[in-house]
Amino acid sequence: MARVAVVTGAGTGIGEGIARCLARAGMTVVVAELNQATGEAVASELEELGGRGRFIYTDVTDLASVDAMMQQVLNEFGRVDVLVNNAYPTNSLPAAALEQDDERLERAFTAGFRAAVRTMKLAQSGMAAQRWGRIINICSLNGVNAHPMTVDYNSAKEALRAYTRTVAVEWARDGITANVICPGAATSAYKMMEEFAPQMIGDILKLVPMGYMGDPETDIGPVAAFLASEGSRYMTGNTLFVDGGGHINGVPWRPEG
């Protein structure tokens, strides 16, 4: 029986790249996406890659929407084998910590942390019952290196990284692995920053040893597919920096306020 994977934010970017790679591994992939047009488009393409696609509307800024998506998956498929928490809203421009109000921080933690926690808890019992599960959470070097002007995003992603490592310990005996990918990819958020601070992006690329920003499907997706496979069964609690080596010495991230 084909594995069932849920990928949030799979309508574009890294989520789409991961969804396509999981489909190539023969999985049924739930495209949990806010944008119906892109979500349905991606889901419709997955069968020709060797898997199966199913679009379910999901807004990670609304926990009721997240719960409804997971319940629909469980009702339809009976379980979640692979869970990829990737979605995050990218419509906020960088701002200094003192300029970020409670509402912005709350939105970041709802979308970037609490939504992922909800999906993990709802998937856990089925994974534990079959003694097999793969949780892959997409975090960021922004948080690891404490890049300025994105404290909301950084904090939510680091909270998720800590949570992932903790459940990796607690759920390991149930056959569940939980790992983090910190990617470097040319996503829509990256392109927005490229317009906002082109000099900074140029400086970053100069210090990425491989010299380019990764492709979501060919550079990031295969790593997620490995973490979702039987071959990764002895790996848990890890943070994988899939960024062309940019994390080794750090890269400049200094947008003007």
C-alpha positions in Angstrom: 0.0 0.0 0.0 1.3 3.4 -1.0 2.5 5.7 1.8 0.4 8.7 2.6 2.2 12.0 2.9 1.0 15.5 3.9 3.0 18.5 2.7 1.8 21.9 3.8 2.4 24.8 1.5 2.9 22.4 -1.4 1.4 24.7 -4.1 4.7 26.4 -4.8 8.4 26.6 -3.9 10.0 24.1 -1.5 6.7 22.4 -0.7 6.0 21.8 -4.3 9.5 20.4 -4.9 9.1 18.0 -2.0 5.6 16.9 -3.1 7.0 16.1 -6.5 9.8 14.1 -5.1 7.6 12.1 -2.8 5.3 11.4 -5.7 8.2 10.0 -7.6 8.7 7.6 -4.7 5.2 6.4 -5.3 3.4 8.1 -2.4 0.0 9.6 -2.2 0.6 13.2 -1.5 -1.9 15.6 0.1 -1.2 19.1 -1.1 -2.3 21.1 1.9 -2.3 24.6 0.4 -4.0 28.0 0.9 -4.0 28.9 -2.8 -6.6 26.6 -4.5 -5.3 27.3 -8.0 -1.7 26.3 -7.4 -2.7 23.5 -5.0 -5.0 21.8 -7.5 -2.4 22.3 -10.3 0.3 20.6 -8.3 -1.9 17.8 -7.1 -3.1 17.1 -10.7 0.5 16.7 -11.9 1.6 14.1 -9.3 0.1 11.0 -10.9 2.2 11.3 -14.0 5.3 11.3 -11.7 4.3 7.9 -10.3 2.3 8.9 -7.2 -1.1 10.3 -6.5 -2.2 13.9 -5.6 -5.0 15.2 -3.4 -5.5 18.9 -2.8 -7.0 20.1 0.5 -7.4 23.7 1.3 -5.3 24.7 4.4 -4.6 28.0 6.0 -1.8 27.6 8.6 -2.7 30.9 10.2 -6.0 29.4 11.2 -5.6 26.4 13.5 -9.2 25.2 12.9 -8.3 25.0 9.2 -5.2 22.9 10.0 -7.3 20.6 12.3 -10.0 20.2 9.5 -7.3 19.3 6.9 -5.8 16.6 9.1 -9.1 15.2 10.1 -10.1 15.0 6.4 -6.8 13.1 5.6 -7.4 10.7 8.5 -11.0 10.1 7.5 -10.1 9.5 3.8 -6.8 7.5 4.2 -6.9 6.3 7.7 -3.4 7.5 8.6 -0.5 9.8 7.8 2.8 8.1 7.2 4.9 11.2 6.2 4.3 14.7 7.5 6.1 17.7 6.0 5.5 21.0 7.7 6.6 23.6 5.2 3.9 26.3 4.9 4.6 29.8 6.2 3.1 33.2 5.1 5.6 35.3 3.3 3.8 38.6 3.0 5.6 40.6 5.7 8.6 42.8 4.9 11.6 42.7 7.2 11.3 44.8 10.4 13.4 45.4 13.5 12.4 43.6 16.7 11.2 46.8 18.3 8.9 47.5 15.3 7.2 44.1 15.5 4.0 44.1 17.6 2.2 41.3 19.4 -0.1 40.6 16.5 2.8 40.0 14.1 4.5 37.7 16.5 1.3 35.8 17.3 0.7 35.3 13.5 4.3 34.0 13.1 4.0 31.5 16.0 0.5 30.3 14.8 1.7 29.6 11.3 5.3 28.7 11.9 5.0 26.7 15.2 1.5 26.0 16.5 0.1 24.8 13.2 3.0 22.3 12.9 2.5 21.1 16.5 -1.1 20.4 15.7 -0.3 18.3 12.7 2.3 16.3 14.5 0.0 15.5 17.4 -2.8 14.5 15.1 -0.5 12.3 13.1 1.3 10.7 16.0 -1.2 8.1 17.2 -1.5 6.5 13.7 2.3 6.5 13.3 2.8 4.9 16.7 0.1 2.3 16.0 1.9 1.1 12.9 5.4 1.8 14.4 6.4 3.8 11.4 6.3 7.5 10.8 8.4 10.3 9.3 8.1 13.9 10.4 10.1 16.5 8.4 9.9 20.1 9.5 11.2 22.9 7.4 13.1 25.5 9.5 15.6 28.1 8.6 19.2 29.3 8.9 17.7 32.7 9.7 16.9 31.5 13.2 20.1 29.5 13.7 22.2 32.5 12.9 19.8 35.1 14.4 19.5 37.2 11.3 18.2 40.6 12.1 14.9 42.1 10.8 13.1 38.7 10.9 12.8 38.0 14.6 9.2 36.8 14.3 10.1 34.2 11.7 13.4 33.3 13.4 11.7 32.7 16.7 8.9 30.6 15.4 11.2 28.4 13.4 13.7 27.9 16.3 10.7 27.0 18.5 9.7 24.4 15.9 13.3 23.1 15.7 13.4 22.6 19.5 10.0 20.9 19.5 11.1 18.6 16.7 14.2 17.5 18.6 12.2 16.9 21.7 9.5 14.7 20.1 12.3 12.9 18.3 13.4 11.7 21.7 9.9 11.0 23.1 8.6 9.2 20.0 11.7 7.3 18.8 10.6 4.0 20.5 7.4 4.2 18.5 9.2 4.0 15.2 8.7 7.7 14.4 11.6 9.8 13.2 11.5 13.6 13.4 14.1 15.7 11.5 14.5 19.3 10.4 15.7 20.7 7.0 17.1 24.2 6.9 17.1 24.9 3.2 18.6 27.5 0.9 16.4 27.8 -2.1 15.2 30.3 -4.7 11.6 30.5 -3.4 9.1 33.4 -3.6 10.3 34.6 -0.2 13.9 34.6 -1.5 12.9 36.5 -4.6 11.0 39.1 -2.5 14.2 39.6 -0.4 16.2 39.8 -3.7 14.0 42.8 -4.7 14.1 44.3 -1.2 17.9 44.0 -0.7 19.6 43.0 -4.0 23.1 43.9 -2.7 22.7 41.7 0.3 21.5 38.8 -1.8 24.5 39.3 -4.1 26.8 39.2 -1.0 25.1 36.0 0.2 25.6 34.2 -3.0 29.3 35.1 -3.1 29.7 33.3 0.3 27.7 30.2 -0.6 30.5 27.7 -1.5 28.5 26.1 -4.3 27.8 29.6 -5.7 24.0 29.4 -6.3 20.7 29.3 -4.5 19.2 25.8 -4.6 16.3 24.5 -6.7 13.3 23.4 -4.6 12.8 20.2 -6.6 16.3 19.1 -7.6 18.2 20.2 -4.5 15.8 20.2 -1.6 13.2 17.7 -2.5 15.5 14.7 -2.8 16.7 15.2 0.8 13.2 15.3 2.1 12.4 12.1 0.1 15.4 10.4 1.8 14.1 11.5 5.2 10.7 10.1 4.3 12.2 6.7 3.3 13.1 3.5 5.0 16.7 4.3 4.5 16.6 7.1 7.1 15.2 4.9 9.9 18.2 5.4 12.1 18.2 9.2 11.8 16.2 11.3 14.1 16.5 14.7 15.9 18.8 16.0 13.2 19.0 19.4 11.5 20.1 19.1 7.9 21.5 22.3 6.3 20.6 21.9 2.6 22.1 25.2 1.5 25.1 24.7 -0.7 27.4 25.1 2.3 26.2 28.6 3.2 25.9 27.6 6.9 29.5 26.7 7.3 30.9 30.2 7.9 27.5 32.0 7.9 26.3 34.5 5.4 25.5 38.3 5.6 21.8 39.1 6.2 21.6 42.7 6.9 18.6 44.4 5.2 18.3 48.0 5.9 15.5 49.0 8.4 
